[in-house]
Amino acid sequence: MASKKTANSNTTNNKTTQTDKKQLELVLNNHRNVKQSQKPQKLTGRGGSANFPASRDRYKGSPEVVKKLLSETITAYKMPKVSSNAELAQRISDYFSMCCETGQIPTVEEMALSTGYSIATFFDWEKGRNKGFDDGDYGGTSEVIKKAKSFMRTFDSKMAIAGQMDFLLYCFRGKNYYDMTDKQEVVVTPNQSPIGDPRTQQALLDEYLEKVDDT
């Protein structure tokens, strides 16, 4: 009987010990979770919450800067559509003058917006996919757009040279808006034999025929 009581007692003690261990593990896990939640979350690196561009803030500017830029854009957005080449040229000139007076940075996108049209319409006018306005003033709509973009291209290049525009941004805008390309030119001289013989094809043919006649 004593041995049975001892065995039962040991079994009960083992169950109690296992239960205590489980409870202790639960307490420790809860404690770890609480400490983990209190740690500042990393933004970048392993386990960072902002390792991917889609998860980062869309705008990095201060509220004051965002407010200023948005106000400028809204002003251009509310401008009515021009209805002639003369009005188009004047509106673009007014936009550049306004930027000069206020210190606002001109852009191709905002220039188009200030005329009441999208930049896609601007490009269609420039490339001739859309003839634009019927009046022939200023050489046509395409010429007005080309001249305005030439102004913007010059301004952007001066900004880049003066160190006021990021070089990669300048390259991006140059390729997308000003038809700039990275190209390597290979000059091929006509009538130059690839094996180094300076004689023309006709001279080689005549020499061949002479040899045939001799035989």
C-alpha positions as CSV (number, residue, x, y, z in Angstrom):
1,M,0.0,0.0,0.0
2,A,2.8,2.3,0.9
3,S,4.4,1.8,-2.5
4,K,1.1,2.5,-4.3
5,K,0.7,5.7,-2.3
6,T,4.3,6.7,-3.2
7,A,3.7,6.0,-6.9
8,N,0.5,8.0,-6.9
9,S,2.2,10.8,-5.1
10,N,5.0,10.8,-7.7
11,T,2.6,10.8,-10.6
12,T,0.7,13.8,-9.1
13,N,3.9,15.7,-8.5
14,N,5.0,15.0,-12.1
15,K,1.7,16.4,-13.4
16,T,1.9,19.4,-11.2
17,T,5.5,20.0,-12.4
18,Q,4.5,19.8,-16.1
19,T,1.5,22.2,-15.5
20,D,3.8,24.6,-13.7
21,K,6.3,24.5,-16.6
22,K,3.6,25.2,-19.1
23,Q,2.3,28.1,-17.1
24,L,5.8,29.4,-16.7
25,E,6.4,29.2,-20.5
26,L,3.2,31.1,-21.2
27,V,4.2,33.8,-18.8
28,L,7.7,34.1,-20.4
29,N,6.2,34.1,-23.9
30,N,3.8,36.9,-22.9
31,H,6.7,38.8,-21.4
32,R,8.7,38.5,-24.6
33,N,5.8,39.6,-26.7
34,V,5.3,42.7,-24.6
35,K,9.0,43.6,-24.7
36,Q,9.1,43.0,-28.5
37,S,6.1,45.3,-29.0
38,Q,7.8,48.0,-27.0
39,K,10.9,48.0,-29.2
40,P,11.2,50.7,-31.8
41,Q,10.4,49.2,-35.3
42,K,13.3,49.4,-37.7
43,L,12.5,51.2,-41.0
44,T,15.2,49.6,-43.2
45,G,17.5,46.6,-43.0
46,R,16.6,43.1,-42.0
47,G,13.0,43.0,-40.7
48,G,12.5,46.7,-41.6
49,S,9.0,48.0,-42.2
50,A,10.0,50.3,-45.1
51,N,12.3,48.1,-47.1
52,F,10.0,48.4,-50.1
53,P,9.2,51.7,-51.9
54,A,5.5,51.0,-51.8
55,S,5.5,51.0,-48.0
56,R,7.4,54.3,-47.6
57,D,5.9,57.7,-47.3
58,R,4.8,59.1,-50.7
59,Y,6.1,62.6,-50.0
60,K,9.2,63.5,-48.1
61,G,8.8,67.2,-48.1
62,S,7.7,69.3,-45.2
63,P,4.0,70.3,-45.0
64,E,5.0,73.8,-45.9
65,V,6.8,72.7,-49.0
66,V,4.0,70.4,-50.0
67,K,1.4,73.2,-49.5
68,K,3.4,75.6,-51.7
69,L,3.9,73.1,-54.5
70,L,0.3,72.0,-54.4
71,S,-0.9,75.6,-54.5
72,E,1.2,76.2,-57.6
73,T,-0.2,73.1,-59.3
74,I,-3.8,74.0,-58.5
75,T,-3.3,77.5,-60.0
76,A,-2.2,75.9,-63.3
77,Y,-4.9,73.3,-63.1
78,K,-7.7,75.9,-62.9
79,M,-6.5,77.8,-66.0
80,P,-9.0,77.8,-68.9
81,K,-8.2,76.2,-72.2
82,V,-6.6,78.4,-74.9
83,S,-8.3,78.5,-78.3
84,S,-5.6,79.7,-80.7
85,N,-1.9,79.6,-81.4
86,A,-1.6,83.3,-80.4
87,E,-3.3,82.6,-77.1
88,L,-1.2,79.5,-76.6
89,A,2.0,81.3,-77.1
90,Q,0.9,84.2,-74.8
91,R,-0.2,81.8,-72.0
92,I,3.1,80.0,-72.1
93,S,5.0,83.3,-72.1
94,D,2.9,84.4,-69.1
95,Y,3.7,81.2,-67.3
96,F,7.5,81.6,-67.7
97,S,7.3,85.3,-66.6
98,M,5.3,84.3,-63.5
99,C,7.9,81.7,-62.6
100,C,10.6,84.3,-63.1
101,E,8.9,86.8,-60.8
102,T,7.9,84.3,-58.0
103,G,10.9,82.0,-58.1
104,Q,8.6,79.1,-58.9
105,I,10.4,76.2,-60.8
106,P,8.9,75.8,-64.2
107,T,8.2,72.3,-65.5
108,V,6.9,70.9,-68.8
109,E,4.0,69.2,-67.0
110,E,2.9,72.4,-65.3
111,M,3.4,74.5,-68.5
112,A,1.0,72.2,-70.4
113,L,-1.4,72.3,-67.5
114,S,-1.4,76.1,-67.4
115,T,-2.8,76.2,-71.0
116,G,-5.8,74.0,-70.0
117,Y,-4.5,70.9,-71.7
118,S,-2.7,67.7,-70.7
119,I,0.9,67.0,-71.4
120,A,-0.2,64.1,-73.7
121,T,-2.1,66.6,-75.9
122,F,1.1,68.8,-75.9
123,F,3.1,65.9,-77.2
124,D,0.5,65.1,-79.9
125,W,0.7,68.7,-81.0
126,E,4.4,68.7,-81.1
127,K,4.7,65.4,-83.1
128,G,1.9,66.3,-85.5
129,R,-0.4,63.5,-84.4
130,N,-2.9,66.4,-83.6
131,K,-2.6,69.4,-85.8
132,G,-3.7,71.7,-83.1
133,F,-5.3,75.1,-83.8
134,D,-6.3,76.3,-87.3
135,D,-4.8,79.8,-87.2
136,G,-1.4,79.9,-88.8
137,D,0.1,82.3,-86.3
138,Y,3.6,81.5,-84.9
139,G,4.2,78.8,-87.5
140,G,1.5,76.5,-86.2
141,T,0.8,74.8,-82.9
142,S,3.7,72.4,-83.2
143,E,6.2,75.2,-83.6
144,V,4.8,76.9,-80.5
145,I,5.3,73.7,-78.4
146,K,8.8,73.1,-79.8
147,K,9.9,76.6,-78.9
148,A,8.5,76.3,-75.4
149,K,10.1,72.9,-74.8
150,S,13.4,74.3,-76.2
151,F,13.1,77.0,-73.5
152,M,12.5,74.3,-70.8
153,R,15.4,72.2,-72.1
154,T,17.7,75.1,-71.8
155,F,16.6,76.0,-68.3
156,D,16.9,72.4,-67.1
157,S,20.4,72.1,-68.5
158,K,21.4,75.4,-66.8
159,M,20.0,74.0,-63.5
160,A,22.0,70.8,-63.9
161,I,25.2,72.6,-64.7
162,A,24.7,75.0,-61.8
163,G,24.3,72.0,-59.5
164,Q,20.6,72.9,-58.8
165,M,19.2,69.7,-60.3
166,D,20.1,66.1,-59.7
167,F,22.1,64.6,-62.6
168,L,20.0,61.5,-62.8
169,L,16.8,63.5,-62.7
170,Y,18.2,65.7,-65.5
171,C,18.9,62.6,-67.6
172,F,15.5,61.2,-67.0
173,R,13.7,64.4,-68.0
174,G,16.0,64.8,-71.0
175,K,15.2,61.4,-72.4
176,N,11.5,61.6,-71.7
177,Y,10.7,65.2,-72.6
178,Y,13.5,66.5,-74.8
179,D,14.3,63.5,-77.0
180,M,17.8,63.3,-75.6
181,T,19.5,59.9,-76.1
182,D,22.7,58.0,-75.2
183,K,24.2,56.9,-78.5
184,Q,27.6,55.8,-79.8
185,E,28.3,56.7,-83.4
186,V,30.3,54.4,-85.7
187,V,31.7,56.0,-88.9
188,V,32.0,53.6,-91.9
189,T,34.0,55.0,-94.8
190,P,32.5,54.1,-98.2
191,N,34.5,51.9,-100.7
192,Q,36.8,50.8,-97.9
193,S,37.5,47.1,-98.1
194,P,37.1,45.2,-94.8
195,I,40.3,43.2,-95.5
196,G,42.4,46.3,-96.1
197,D,42.6,46.2,-99.9
198,P,42.0,49.7,-101.2
199,R,41.0,48.6,-104.8
200,T,37.4,48.9,-105.8
201,Q,35.2,45.9,-106.7
202,Q,35.4,46.8,-110.4
203,A,39.2,46.8,-110.3
204,L,39.3,43.4,-108.7
205,L,36.9,42.1,-111.3
206,D,39.0,43.5,-114.2
207,E,42.2,41.8,-112.7
208,Y,40.3,38.5,-112.4
209,L,39.2,38.7,-116.0
210,E,42.7,39.4,-117.2
211,K,44.0,36.3,-115.5
212,V,41.3,34.2,-117.0
213,D,42.1,35.5,-120.5
214,D,45.8,34.7,-120.0
215,T,45.0,31.1,-119.2
